[in-house]
Amino acid sequence: MRLAFAHVAVAACQLWLVCLANGGCRAEAPPPLTVAPVPTAVTPLPTVSPSEGIADAGTAAAASASASAAGTPPSPIKLTAKAIALPGISGHAALDYLVFESSRGRIWVPVGDTGSVDVFDPASAQFTRIDGFKSAERDMHGKKRMMGPSSGSFGEGFVYIGNRASSEVCAIDAGTLKPGQCFKLATQPDGVAYVASAKELWVTTPRDSSVTVLDASTPGTLRPKAVVKTPGSPEGYAVDDTHGLFLTNLEDKDQTIVIDVKSHKIRSTWPSACGSDGPRGIAVDAASELVMVACTDHVQVLDGAHEGAQVGKLDTGGGVDNLEWLASRRLLYVGAAAAAKLSVIHVDEKGQPAVVAVGATAEGARNAVVDASGNAYLADPMHGGILVFQFKL
């Protein structure tokens, strides 16, 4: 399998906060940066004035808390996106989940149309393309769609890529970027999650109403271990390694279920209260035992310590799919595909959500992942690329 390369550049789009001796602060633009030309197509997006640029997340959360205490709604920070085209793509691309590789800070983009995984390195502003995955046209919800690599998870030096076209999960060495063993599933994979405490790979398989558990104790090698039958189609996933739990939603039942990692048995079933469209993505904060469930146009915050009792709710705009939780800053990133909006939401220890930042995206953009610095990356299938939001922590 060959590797192909494309080079892109991401310009800085944040403001510096300059604090004066009298205690006041003002925002100033940073010194201009010199960046290399971008040879791939970049789709223009709505932008905001530099004076409305990006402040830091800590200031945003503090402002939100202060405004909340004073009884006045805070003004969210305005974020600006940079649109970056994927190599070899012109127009629409079949994109779903993105993967953040924590050890090197890279973003992995499975692309169904090209049967490839495009690895973006923010530090060097380069894509590395890994080819050779199967792709095919398949029926999904009564419509023909091009399918191929669509999901993944990082664990123990490997990235495990789910492929809907071949019903496989394939290992890629994160160091060499060389594809390795592929494991054939009984049905198409959807979400893929590495569970570090058990050295297992959990794969949601909605067509079979199940979650498939694979032994990943030997890095890069997958073996069958268990199949957890679910009373509906699993959608979304979250891992609470602290309490040994795997969580997923049942899209067709409007429920959220909690599975014990050790026993592979369902421990709890809660109403998601999303309505007829059902729940989508899910995230969990192990420290406060809060569970955040994506409905199609809002987020529910549930109390995991009290049988999923609802403790918070926030409208986000339509088209919500997957969620991303940055536990270190208690920030939830929500991309609303129909509303073309990214919301960054602070959720306090009691489950009360407040929007601290928003950004205009593009129709269809969703499924954010976040790096350690708080920068967000969204899949942009309509324009065949990713959107990058810089948000200084």
DRENKOLSE-215971 format. One line per 2 residues: their letters; for each residue x, y, z of C-alpha. Coordinates in nm, 3 decimals. Example, Ala and Ser with C-alpha at 12.3 -4.5 7.8 and 13.67 -1.06 7.14 Angstrom:
<atoms>
as = 1.230:-0.450:0.780  1.367:-0.106:0.714
</atoms>
This chain:
<atoms>
mr = 0.000:0.000:0.000  0.144:0.336:-0.100
la = 0.161:0.661:0.092  0.075:0.988:-0.082
fa = 0.130:1.334:0.056  -0.043:1.671:0.036
hv = 0.069:1.989:0.211  -0.158:2.242:0.374
av = -0.109:2.539:0.602  -0.321:2.656:0.891
aa = -0.299:3.024:0.984  -0.324:3.130:1.344
cq = -0.657:3.295:1.419  -0.648:3.384:1.787
lw = -0.596:3.703:1.987  -0.347:3.765:2.265
lv = -0.480:3.898:2.596  -0.254:4.183:2.714
cl = -0.294:4.270:3.082  -0.190:4.617:3.203
an = -0.052:4.727:3.538  -0.389:4.864:3.651
gg = -0.540:4.514:3.615  -0.729:4.578:3.293
cr = -0.688:4.358:2.987  -0.731:4.417:2.619
ae = -0.717:4.190:2.318  -0.452:4.250:2.053
ap = -0.371:4.068:1.733  -0.052:3.859:1.747
pp = 0.244:3.941:1.522  0.182:3.828:1.163
lt = 0.285:3.473:1.078  0.442:3.356:0.755
va = 0.283:3.038:0.622  0.349:2.824:0.319
pv = 0.107:2.838:0.023  -0.179:2.590:0.033
pt = -0.181:2.381:-0.288  -0.512:2.208:-0.212
av = -0.849:2.378:-0.254  -0.979:2.570:0.045
tp = -1.352:2.647:0.060  -1.421:2.994:0.202
lp = -1.636:3.003:0.514  -1.806:3.284:0.704
tv = -1.551:3.467:0.914  -1.567:3.715:1.199
sp = -1.381:4.034:1.259  -1.035:3.993:1.414
se = -1.163:4.193:1.710  -1.404:3.905:1.774
gi = -1.130:3.644:1.761  -1.048:3.365:1.998
ad = -0.977:3.415:2.367  -0.874:3.139:2.603
ag = -1.109:2.874:2.742  -1.028:2.949:3.105
ta = -1.134:3.313:3.061  -1.447:3.201:2.879
aa = -1.549:2.958:3.154  -1.480:3.217:3.426
as = -1.686:3.477:3.239  -1.968:3.226:3.201
as = -1.968:3.144:3.573  -1.954:3.513:3.669
as = -2.239:3.605:3.436  -2.444:3.311:3.559
aa = -2.394:3.416:3.921  -2.501:3.770:3.831
gt = -2.812:3.639:3.658  -2.712:3.769:3.313
pp = -2.642:3.546:3.014  -2.276:3.549:2.903
sp = -2.175:3.645:2.551  -2.010:3.347:2.381
ik = -1.670:3.395:2.222  -1.682:3.397:1.840
lt = -1.461:3.132:1.681  -1.338:3.131:1.321
ak = -1.287:2.819:1.108  -1.016:2.735:0.859
ai = -1.134:2.497:0.586  -0.874:2.245:0.473
al = -0.932:2.018:0.174  -0.840:1.650:0.190
pg = -0.582:1.528:-0.063  -0.730:1.387:-0.383
is = -1.084:1.505:-0.304  -1.287:1.749:-0.513
gh = -1.630:1.819:-0.369  -1.821:1.580:-0.147
aa = -1.650:1.308:0.059  -1.791:1.023:0.267
ld = -1.678:1.125:0.616  -1.806:1.025:0.957
yl = -1.591:0.986:1.269  -1.251:1.151:1.314
vf = -0.980:1.017:1.546  -0.745:1.215:1.770
es = -0.411:1.041:1.825  -0.300:1.163:2.166
sr = 0.064:1.050:2.149  0.151:1.263:1.843
gr = -0.137:1.510:1.838  -0.250:1.406:1.490
iw = -0.600:1.387:1.343  -0.693:1.073:1.150
vp = -0.961:1.113:0.883  -1.114:0.792:0.741
vg = -1.247:0.864:0.388  -1.502:0.626:0.238
dt = -1.487:0.751:-0.122  -1.113:0.707:-0.168
gs = -1.071:0.401:0.052  -0.803:0.587:0.245
vd = -0.716:0.728:0.584  -0.571:1.080:0.572
vf = -0.353:1.168:0.872  -0.327:1.540:0.947
dp = -0.035:1.670:1.153  -0.119:2.020:1.285
as = 0.244:2.083:1.380  0.372:2.046:1.023
aq = 0.041:2.132:0.851  0.068:1.820:0.634
ft = -0.153:1.529:0.539  -0.018:1.179:0.496
ri = -0.251:0.955:0.301  -0.271:0.581:0.370
dg = -0.434:0.401:0.077  -0.556:0.050:0.010
fk = -0.879:0.015:0.209  -1.186:-0.130:0.043
sa = -1.474:0.096:-0.058  -1.810:0.016:-0.218
er = -2.158:0.152:-0.269  -2.395:0.024:-0.003
dm = -2.756:0.076:0.100  -2.804:0.284:0.415
hg = -3.148:0.388:0.538  -3.290:0.326:0.192
kk = -3.028:0.533:0.007  -2.718:0.433:-0.186
rm = -2.401:0.566:-0.029  -2.032:0.518:-0.091
mg = -1.884:0.342:0.208  -1.537:0.251:0.323
ps = -1.320:0.356:0.619  -1.544:0.556:0.852
sg = -1.433:0.530:1.216  -1.139:0.453:1.440
sf = -0.977:0.460:1.781  -0.622:0.500:1.911
ge = -0.469:0.255:2.158  -0.126:0.114:2.251
gf = 0.060:0.251:1.949  -0.200:0.150:1.690
vy = -0.503:0.313:1.532  -0.788:0.071:1.466
ig = -0.997:0.168:1.162  -1.353:0.048:1.108
nr = -1.454:-0.015:0.744  -1.824:-0.034:0.653
as = -1.755:-0.160:0.300  -1.565:-0.471:0.408
se = -1.709:-0.513:0.762  -1.353:-0.513:0.893
vc = -1.150:-0.344:1.161  -0.790:-0.291:1.052
ai = -0.486:-0.199:1.261  -0.240:0.070:1.150
da = 0.095:0.118:1.322  0.087:0.480:1.439
gt = 0.466:0.502:1.425  0.529:0.370:1.075
lk = 0.178:0.433:0.932  0.191:0.081:0.787
pg = -0.139:-0.110:0.771  -0.145:-0.438:0.956
qc = -0.394:-0.710:1.039  -0.765:-0.675:0.957
fk = -1.035:-0.855:1.153  -1.356:-0.954:0.975
la = -1.677:-0.883:1.164  -2.016:-1.048:1.116
tq = -2.167:-0.713:1.015  -2.075:-0.350:0.945
pd = -1.891:-0.158:1.219  -2.006:0.185:1.327
gv = -1.825:0.333:1.629  -1.488:0.197:1.744
ay = -1.354:0.252:2.096  -1.036:0.127:2.261
va = -1.091:0.040:2.628  -0.748:0.076:2.791
sa = -0.830:-0.087:3.125  -0.936:-0.412:2.956
ke = -0.708:-0.389:2.648  -1.017:-0.446:2.436
lw = -1.164:-0.287:2.127  -1.539:-0.230:2.149
vt = -1.722:-0.193:1.817  -2.085:-0.089:1.785
tp = -2.259:-0.305:1.523  -2.611:-0.157:1.488
rd = -2.734:-0.377:1.203  -2.695:-0.676:1.434
ss = -2.822:-0.490:1.745  -2.500:-0.564:1.925
vt = -2.162:-0.445:2.047  -1.870:-0.662:1.937
vl = -1.580:-0.691:2.182  -1.234:-0.777:2.046
da = -0.924:-0.876:2.240  -0.648:-0.621:2.170
st = -0.407:-0.732:2.444  -0.142:-0.792:2.177
pg = -0.116:-0.448:2.013  -0.205:-0.459:1.646
tl = -0.365:-0.803:1.667  -0.739:-0.846:1.718
rp = -0.915:-1.163:1.833  -1.284:-1.229:1.902
ka = -1.383:-1.210:2.269  -1.754:-1.140:2.318
vv = -2.072:-1.010:2.159  -2.306:-0.804:2.375
kt = -2.660:-0.820:2.241  -2.845:-0.491:2.281
pg = -3.225:-0.438:2.279  -3.193:-0.192:1.991
sp = -2.947:-0.031:1.748  -2.643:0.113:1.930
eg = -2.550:0.464:1.826  -2.256:0.659:1.966
ya = -2.019:0.542:2.235  -1.831:0.658:2.544
vd = -1.588:0.486:2.780  -1.565:0.547:3.154
dt = -1.246:0.361:3.238  -1.253:0.486:3.598
hg = -1.571:0.294:3.673  -1.525:0.020:3.411
lf = -1.821:0.120:3.195  -1.905:0.138:2.825
lt = -2.200:0.357:2.730  -2.401:0.373:2.409
nl = -2.744:0.490:2.296  -3.023:0.289:2.135
ed = -3.128:0.516:1.850  -3.448:0.325:1.772
kd = -3.555:0.293:2.138  -3.473:0.644:2.267
qt = -3.263:0.489:2.541  -2.911:0.501:2.682
iv = -2.750:0.183:2.813  -2.455:0.123:3.043
id = -2.250:-0.196:2.995  -2.009:-0.336:3.252
vk = -1.670:-0.373:3.083  -1.558:-0.666:3.296
sh = -1.871:-0.882:3.272  -1.983:-0.762:2.925
ki = -2.337:-0.734:3.062  -2.585:-0.446:3.049
rs = -2.594:-0.281:3.390  -2.848:0.000:3.340
tw = -3.099:0.128:3.088  -3.216:0.490:3.099
ps = -3.464:0.693:2.894  -3.273:0.936:2.673
ac = -3.580:1.158:2.633  -3.471:1.270:2.286
gs = -3.802:1.193:2.119  -3.888:1.007:1.800
dg = -3.559:1.093:1.626  -3.372:0.917:1.903
pr = -3.034:0.986:2.064  -2.705:1.002:1.869
gi = -2.365:1.070:2.026  -2.271:1.034:2.390
av = -1.992:1.153:2.620  -1.913:1.085:2.985
da = -1.729:1.268:3.261  -1.594:1.005:3.499
as = -1.510:1.252:3.777  -1.865:1.380:3.823
el = -2.039:1.072:3.674  -2.228:1.294:3.430
vm = -2.340:1.158:3.094  -2.403:1.393:2.803
va = -2.637:1.263:2.534  -2.677:1.420:2.190
ct = -3.031:1.454:2.067  -3.067:1.580:1.710
dh = -3.099:1.945:1.813  -2.995:1.963:2.178
vq = -2.785:1.803:2.449  -2.920:1.628:2.758
vl = -2.705:1.603:3.071  -2.784:1.292:3.277
dg = -2.674:1.196:3.628  -2.499:0.860:3.596
ah = -2.490:0.817:3.974  -2.870:0.841:3.996
eg = -3.000:0.617:3.716  -2.966:0.874:3.441
aq = -3.183:1.145:3.595  -3.184:1.454:3.375
vg = -3.000:1.745:3.537  -2.936:1.976:3.241
kl = -3.039:2.054:2.885  -2.916:2.293:2.616
dt = -3.033:2.365:2.260  -2.754:2.349:2.002
gg = -2.926:2.372:1.663  -3.020:2.081:1.437
gv = -2.805:1.805:1.296  -2.610:1.695:1.605
dn = -2.433:1.359:1.576  -2.125:1.274:1.782
le = -1.999:1.466:2.088  -1.649:1.539:2.217
wl = -1.568:1.595:2.586  -1.250:1.768:2.706
as = -1.250:1.662:3.071  -0.953:1.877:3.176
rr = -1.152:2.195:3.105  -1.506:2.053:3.141
ll = -1.582:2.156:2.782  -1.823:1.979:2.548
yv = -1.780:2.034:2.172  -2.097:1.998:1.963
ga = -2.114:2.031:1.585  -2.466:2.088:1.452
aa = -2.467:1.987:1.085  -2.802:2.140:0.987
aa = -2.747:2.461:1.183  -2.388:2.489:1.051
kl = -2.261:2.576:1.396  -2.002:2.460:1.648
sv = -2.089:2.513:2.014  -1.833:2.487:2.294
ih = -2.023:2.427:2.617  -1.896:2.441:2.973
vd = -2.069:2.180:3.192  -2.017:2.230:3.565
ek = -1.996:1.953:3.826  -2.372:1.972:3.883
gq = -2.446:1.922:3.514  -2.544:2.278:3.429
pa = -2.441:2.365:3.070  -2.349:2.710:2.938
vv = -2.224:2.806:2.592  -1.882:2.973:2.611
av = -1.790:2.984:2.242  -1.958:2.943:1.904
ga = -1.835:2.926:1.547  -1.991:2.918:1.202
ta = -1.914:2.592:1.021  -2.063:2.461:0.696
eg = -2.379:2.266:0.627  -2.315:1.901:0.709
ar = -2.009:1.964:0.931  -2.017:1.750:1.244
na = -1.837:1.505:1.475  -1.570:1.724:1.633
vv = -1.256:1.587:1.791  -1.037:1.799:2.017
da = -0.663:1.805:2.073  -0.490:1.862:2.407
sg = -0.474:2.238:2.342  -0.850:2.266:2.296
na = -0.844:2.311:1.918  -1.140:2.149:1.742
yl = -1.146:1.957:1.412  -1.475:1.879:1.236
ad = -1.555:1.655:0.941  -1.681:1.863:0.647
pm = -1.825:1.606:0.402  -2.000:1.858:0.175
hg = -1.668:2.021:0.086  -1.442:1.716:0.116
gi = -1.230:1.841:0.402  -1.199:1.927:0.767
lv = -1.264:2.249:0.958  -1.011:2.367:1.214
fq = -1.103:2.595:1.505  -0.827:2.729:1.726
fk = -0.934:2.774:2.087  -0.651:2.858:2.325
l = -0.658:2.690:2.666
</atoms>
